[in-house]
Amino acid sequence: MVGKTTRPWLAGTHFTIVAMAVFLGLAATATASTGGAPTAAGSPPPPGSPSGTPASGSPSAGALRLASATTTPRKSFYYGFRYPKLSFTIASNQAQNDLRIDVVDVAGASVRTFFRNDVAPETEIAIRWDGTMNDGRAAPNGRYTFQVSSQAGALAARSATSSEAPSLGFAFYGYAFPILGTHDYGGSGAVFGAGRSGHTHQGQDVMADCGLPLVAARGGTVQYSGYEGNAGNYVVIDGKGTSLDMAYMHLAQPSPLKTGESVRTGQPIGVVGDTGDATACHLHFEIWTAPGWYEGGSPVDPLPYLQKWDRYS
């Protein structure tokens, strides 16, 4: 894409009926692949579960067993639409049990702890983890598992009727790769810093078929959504919990997202196109440092970021 030199103007964002139908179909693919919202205008998810507080005095629990336990989804993203969720019931020889539920990393360290007091056997408990650690920071990429124990420290045993312990593990990532489908990183002219007439390339071109779904690499707030002669249809998102803005350009149709709206990681934002100054179907992707996109920040090479996200998405 040819870099722009002035702030673009906002165009209309009406889809044709056919284009919207195609987009909604592709959004279902995005949901399955990333745990994102089913549509670009999907309602926000329920909040993460409160941590709770330990039982006062001496915590008490009987001999605990996990009568049932499931974790969904198996892949989640920070500020995504579907947080990792543990649903479980316990069996115990005691009527009330003080429980501790930990999110544990691969090294066995607890990164987030929840307390639930006076839990009765066969009462379903649900814990939704929003991806923040006990110190409030976002958890790093990796594999995690939920762990249920008494507040005195005794792990809940597996059900006596189960031959295997339930798998309560899941993968958690901070970013999603923005294209759902086959893609490549083009030639020398596609990279950040490549020569252009009167300027240099400010992003990375990712070549992909027109019509492939695009999702938000990081959720946050839509800083701008509109059309510009060089960028075509595009959207800029201020990344939640980061100092980065991310721009997605040459969308086939105007993004249904509006300036100021919240968007979740992995949420559909449009489809690959070739609008504006583009000679082939591709996504032109930019990352800008603080204070932001055309607000005093600077573009940086997005290729290392994209390659990292590509490996696990």
C-alpha positions in Angstrom: 0.0 0.0 0.0 1.1 3.6 -0.7 1.5 5.3 2.7 -0.9 8.1 3.5 0.2 11.6 4.5 -3.0 13.0 6.0 -5.6 11.6 8.3 -8.3 9.9 6.2 -12.0 10.8 6.1 -14.7 8.5 7.3 -16.8 6.9 4.6 -20.1 5.0 4.9 -20.1 1.5 6.3 -23.1 -0.1 4.6 -22.8 -3.7 3.4 -24.8 -5.1 0.6 -27.1 -7.9 1.6 -25.0 -10.4 -0.2 -21.8 -9.2 1.3 -23.2 -9.2 4.8 -24.4 -12.8 4.3 -20.9 -13.9 3.2 -19.4 -12.0 6.2 -21.7 -13.7 8.7 -20.8 -17.1 7.3 -17.1 -16.4 7.6 -17.6 -15.1 11.1 -18.7 -18.6 12.1 -15.3 -19.8 10.9 -13.6 -17.1 13.0 -15.5 -18.1 16.1 -14.5 -21.8 15.8 -10.9 -20.9 15.1 -10.2 -18.2 17.6 -12.9 -18.2 20.2 -13.9 -14.8 19.0 -17.3 -13.2 18.9 -19.7 -14.8 16.4 -20.1 -11.4 14.6 -18.2 -8.2 14.5 -21.0 -6.6 16.6 -21.1 -9.5 19.1 -22.0 -8.5 22.7 -19.3 -8.4 25.3 -18.6 -11.5 27.2 -19.4 -11.9 30.9 -16.6 -10.7 33.1 -14.0 -12.9 34.7 -14.8 -14.5 38.0 -14.0 -12.6 41.2 -11.1 -14.0 43.1 -13.0 -14.4 46.4 -11.3 -14.5 49.8 -10.0 -17.3 51.9 -12.2 -18.7 54.7 -11.8 -16.9 58.0 -10.2 -18.8 60.8 -9.3 -22.4 59.9 -10.5 -23.5 56.5 -12.3 -26.8 56.4 -12.9 -29.5 53.8 -13.6 -33.2 53.7 -11.9 -35.8 51.5 -12.4 -34.2 48.1 -13.0 -35.8 44.8 -13.8 -34.2 41.5 -17.1 -35.7 40.6 -17.1 -33.9 37.3 -14.9 -31.3 35.7 -14.5 -29.7 32.2 -12.5 -26.9 30.7 -13.6 -24.9 27.7 -12.4 -23.7 25.2 -9.0 -25.4 24.7 -7.5 -22.2 23.2 -8.2 -18.8 24.5 -6.8 -15.2 23.9 -6.3 -12.3 26.2 -9.3 -10.0 26.1 -10.9 -12.6 23.9 -14.6 -13.3 23.6 -14.4 -16.7 25.4 -12.4 -16.8 28.6 -11.0 -20.2 29.8 -13.8 -21.6 31.9 -13.7 -24.4 34.5 -17.0 -26.1 35.5 -16.8 -28.7 38.2 -18.6 -30.4 41.0 -17.0 -32.1 44.0 -17.8 -35.2 46.1 -16.9 -35.0 49.8 -17.7 -36.6 53.1 -18.3 -33.1 54.5 -21.4 -30.9 53.9 -19.4 -27.7 53.4 -16.0 -27.3 51.9 -13.6 -24.4 51.6 -12.0 -24.7 48.1 -9.0 -23.1 46.3 -8.9 -23.1 42.5 -5.6 -22.3 40.9 -4.6 -21.5 37.3 -1.2 -23.3 37.1 1.5 -22.9 34.4 3.6 -25.7 33.0 6.2 -25.3 35.7 3.5 -25.9 38.4 3.4 -22.3 39.6 0.1 -20.8 40.4 -0.5 -17.6 38.3 -4.1 -16.9 39.6 -6.0 -18.1 42.6 -9.7 -18.2 43.3 -11.4 -19.0 46.7 -14.8 -20.5 47.2 -16.1 -21.1 50.7 -18.7 -23.5 52.1 -19.2 -25.4 48.8 -21.6 -28.3 49.1 -21.0 -31.6 47.3 -22.6 -31.9 43.8 -23.0 -28.1 43.5 -21.7 -26.9 40.2 -19.0 -24.2 40.4 -17.9 -22.2 37.4 -14.6 -20.2 37.2 -13.9 -17.9 34.3 -10.3 -16.7 34.1 -9.8 -13.3 32.3 -6.1 -13.9 31.7 -4.8 -11.6 34.4 -2.4 -12.9 37.0 -2.6 -12.3 40.8 -0.5 -9.2 40.3 -2.9 -7.8 37.7 -0.6 -8.3 34.7 -1.6 -10.2 31.6 -0.4 -13.8 31.7 2.3 -14.8 29.2 1.7 -17.1 26.3 1.7 -20.7 27.3 -0.2 -23.8 28.5 -2.1 -23.7 31.7 -4.4 -26.0 33.7 -7.0 -25.5 36.4 -6.3 -27.2 39.7 -8.9 -27.7 42.5 -7.8 -28.3 46.1 -8.9 -27.6 49.7 -7.7 -24.3 51.2 -5.6 -26.5 53.5 -3.7 -27.7 50.4 -5.0 -31.2 49.6 -5.6 -31.7 45.9 -9.0 -33.0 44.9 -8.7 -36.6 43.7 -10.2 -37.8 40.5 -13.6 -39.4 40.5 -13.6 -43.0 41.7 -15.7 -43.9 38.6 -13.1 -42.4 36.2 -10.0 -44.4 35.0 -8.3 -41.2 34.0 -7.9 -37.7 35.6 -9.9 -35.1 33.7 -7.9 -32.9 31.4 -8.3 -29.4 32.6 -5.6 -27.9 30.5 -5.8 -25.2 27.8 -3.6 -22.9 25.7 -3.6 -19.1 26.3 -2.2 -16.4 24.1 -2.0 -12.7 24.0 -2.6 -12.2 20.3 -4.3 -14.0 17.4 -3.0 -14.2 13.8 -5.3 -11.8 11.8 -6.0 -14.0 8.7 -7.9 -17.2 8.9 -6.7 -19.2 5.9 -3.8 -19.8 3.6 -1.4 -16.9 3.3 2.3 -15.9 2.7 4.4 -12.9 3.3 5.1 -11.9 -0.3 8.3 -10.8 -1.8 10.8 -8.0 -1.1 8.3 -5.3 -1.9 5.9 -6.6 0.8 8.1 -5.9 3.8 8.3 -3.0 6.1 10.6 -0.3 4.8 10.4 -1.3 1.2 10.7 1.6 -1.3 7.6 3.4 -2.5 7.2 6.5 -4.6 8.1 9.3 -2.2 8.1 7.2 1.0 8.8 3.8 2.4 6.4 1.0 3.2 5.0 1.4 6.7 3.7 -2.2 7.2 3.8 -5.8 6.1 1.7 -7.1 3.2 0.3 -10.6 3.9 -0.9 -12.2 0.7 -4.2 -14.1 0.9 -7.2 -14.8 -1.2 -9.9 -12.2 -1.3 -12.8 -13.1 1.0 -10.8 -14.8 3.7 -11.9 -13.7 7.2 -9.9 -11.2 9.2 -9.9 -11.1 13.0 -8.5 -8.6 15.5 -5.0 -9.6 16.4 -5.6 -7.9 19.7 -8.8 -6.6 21.1 -9.3 -3.1 22.3 -11.0 0.1 21.1 -11.7 0.9 17.4 -9.7 4.1 16.9 -10.8 4.6 13.3 -12.9 2.7 10.7 -13.4 4.1 7.2 -12.1 4.4 3.7 -9.0 6.2 2.2 -7.8 6.2 -1.3 -4.6 4.4 -0.6 -5.6 2.2 2.3 -9.0 1.3 0.9 -11.4 0.0 3.5 -9.5 -0.2 6.8 -9.8 -0.3 10.5 -7.4 0.8 13.3 -7.6 -0.8 16.8 -5.9 0.5 20.0 -4.7 -2.7 21.6 -6.1 -3.4 25.1 -3.3 -3.4 27.7 -0.6 -2.4 25.2 1.0 0.7 23.9 0.3 -0.4 20.3 -2.2 0.5 17.6 -2.8 -2.0 14.8 -4.1 -1.1 11.3 -5.8 -3.5 8.9 -6.1 -2.2 5.3 -7.5 -3.1 1.9 -10.6 -4.9 3.3 -13.0 -6.1 0.6 -15.9 -4.2 2.3 -16.1 -1.5 5.0 -15.7 -3.1 8.4 -18.9 -3.2 10.3 -17.0 -2.0 13.3 -17.5 1.7 14.2 -15.1 4.1 15.7 -15.2 4.0 19.5 -16.5 0.4 19.7 -14.9 -2.3 21.7 -13.6 -5.3 19.9 -12.3 -8.6 21.3 -9.1 -10.5 20.4 -10.1 -13.0 17.6 -13.3 -11.1 16.8 -14.2 -10.8 13.1 -13.4 -7.3 11.6 -13.9 -7.9 7.9 -12.5 -9.9 5.0 -9.4 -9.8 2.8 -9.7 -7.6 -0.2 -7.9 -5.4 -2.7 -9.6 -2.0 -2.2 -7.6 1.2 -2.4 -4.1 1.3 -3.9 -3.7 -2.5 -4.1 -2.7 -4.7 -7.1 -3.6 -8.0 -5.5 -5.7 -9.5 -2.7 -3.8 -9.0 0.6 -3.9 -7.6 4.1 -1.6 -4.6 4.7 -0.9 -4.7 8.4 0.7 -1.9 10.5 1.8 -1.6 14.1 2.3 1.8 15.7 4.0 2.7 19.0 2.6 5.1 21.6 1.1 7.6 21.6 -0.5 5.9 18.6 -1.4 5.8 15.0 -0.9 9.3 13.5 -1.0 10.7 17.0 2.8 11.1 17.4 3.7 7.4 17.4 5.9 5.6 14.8 5.3 2.5 12.7 7.4 -0.5 13.5 8.2 -3.7 11.5 5.2 -6.0 12.2 6.7 -9.1 10.5 8.3 -10.6 13.7 5.0 -10.2 15.5 3.0 -11.8 12.7 5.4 -14.7 12.4 5.2 -15.3 16.2 1.4 -15.3 16.2 1.3 -17.4 13.0 3.2 -20.3 14.8 0.5 -20.9 17.3 -2.8 -19.6 15.8 
